[in-house]
Amino acid sequence: MNVTVRVKPGSRKGPLIEQELTPDGEILTVFVQQRAVDGQANSAVVELLAKHFNVPRSRIEIVRGHSSRLKMVRVDR
């Protein structure tokens, strides 16, 4: 399953996931406290999505957007 994820690094709200329905499909907004330095925010996003989908971290892969706030993530169930 591919999921579009909008990341909000350095957020005081985090860790939190909000779902948003758009005409193009569903977008998950992920708020994480970690900054986008040395991949810390990406690691936090993977960990939070693994908890959200109740799968191991190894089943979550960032397919596109490693250095962007808008990412395409693959979740293998």
URCORVEN-V941875 format. One record per residue. RES is the residue in one letter. SS is DSSP state (helix for helix, strand for strand, loop for the rest). BURIAL is b if it has 24 or more other C-alpha atoms within 12 Angstrom, else e. D_LAST is the distance of its C-alpha to the last C-alpha in Angstrom with 1 decimal. Layout:
res=RES ss=SS burial=BURIAL d_last=D_LAST
res=RES ss=SS burial=BURIAL d_last=D_LAST
//
This chain:
res=M ss=loop burial=e d_last=8.0
res=N ss=strand burial=e d_last=11.1
res=V ss=strand burial=b d_last=12.7
res=T ss=strand burial=b d_last=16.4
res=V ss=strand burial=b d_last=17.3
res=R ss=strand burial=b d_last=21.0
res=V ss=strand burial=b d_last=21.8
res=K ss=strand burial=b d_last=24.9
res=P ss=loop burial=b d_last=25.8
res=G ss=loop burial=e d_last=28.7
res=S ss=loop burial=e d_last=28.2
res=R ss=loop burial=e d_last=29.9
res=K ss=loop burial=e d_last=27.6
res=G ss=loop burial=e d_last=24.6
res=P ss=loop burial=b d_last=22.1
res=L ss=strand burial=b d_last=21.1
res=I ss=strand burial=b d_last=18.7
res=E ss=strand burial=e d_last=20.3
res=Q ss=strand burial=e d_last=19.1
res=E ss=strand burial=e d_last=21.5
res=L ss=strand burial=e d_last=21.8
res=T ss=strand burial=e d_last=23.8
res=P ss=loop burial=e d_last=25.1
res=D ss=loop burial=e d_last=22.7
res=G ss=strand burial=e d_last=19.6
res=E ss=strand burial=e d_last=17.9
res=I ss=strand burial=e d_last=18.5
res=L ss=strand burial=b d_last=17.4
res=T ss=strand burial=b d_last=20.3
res=V ss=strand burial=b d_last=19.6
res=F ss=strand burial=b d_last=22.8
res=V ss=loop burial=b d_last=23.1
res=Q ss=loop burial=b d_last=26.3
res=Q ss=loop burial=b d_last=26.1
res=R ss=loop burial=e d_last=28.2
res=A ss=loop burial=e d_last=27.1
res=V ss=loop burial=e d_last=28.9
res=D ss=loop burial=e d_last=27.7
res=G ss=loop burial=e d_last=24.1
res=Q ss=helix burial=e d_last=24.1
res=A ss=helix burial=b d_last=22.8
res=N ss=helix burial=b d_last=19.8
res=S ss=helix burial=b d_last=19.0
res=A ss=helix burial=b d_last=19.4
res=V ss=helix burial=b d_last=17.1
res=V ss=helix burial=b d_last=14.2
res=E ss=helix burial=b d_last=15.0
res=L ss=helix burial=b d_last=15.3
res=L ss=helix burial=b d_last=12.1
res=A ss=helix burial=b d_last=10.3
res=K ss=helix burial=e d_last=12.4
res=H ss=helix burial=e d_last=12.1
res=F ss=helix burial=e d_last=8.4
res=N ss=loop burial=e d_last=8.8
res=V ss=loop burial=e d_last=6.7
res=P ss=loop burial=e d_last=9.1
res=R ss=helix burial=b d_last=11.1
res=S ss=helix burial=e d_last=10.6
res=R ss=helix burial=e d_last=7.0
res=I ss=strand burial=b d_last=9.1
res=E ss=strand burial=b d_last=11.8
res=I ss=strand burial=b d_last=14.9
res=V ss=strand burial=e d_last=15.8
res=R ss=strand burial=e d_last=19.0
res=G ss=loop burial=e d_last=21.4
res=H ss=loop burial=b d_last=21.6
res=S ss=loop burial=e d_last=25.1
res=S ss=loop burial=e d_last=24.8
res=R ss=loop burial=b d_last=24.0
res=L ss=strand burial=b d_last=22.0
res=K ss=strand burial=b d_last=18.8
res=M ss=strand burial=b d_last=16.1
res=V ss=strand burial=b d_last=12.8
res=R ss=strand burial=b d_last=9.7
res=V ss=strand burial=b d_last=6.3
res=D ss=loop burial=e d_last=3.8
res=R ss=loop burial=e d_last=0.0
//
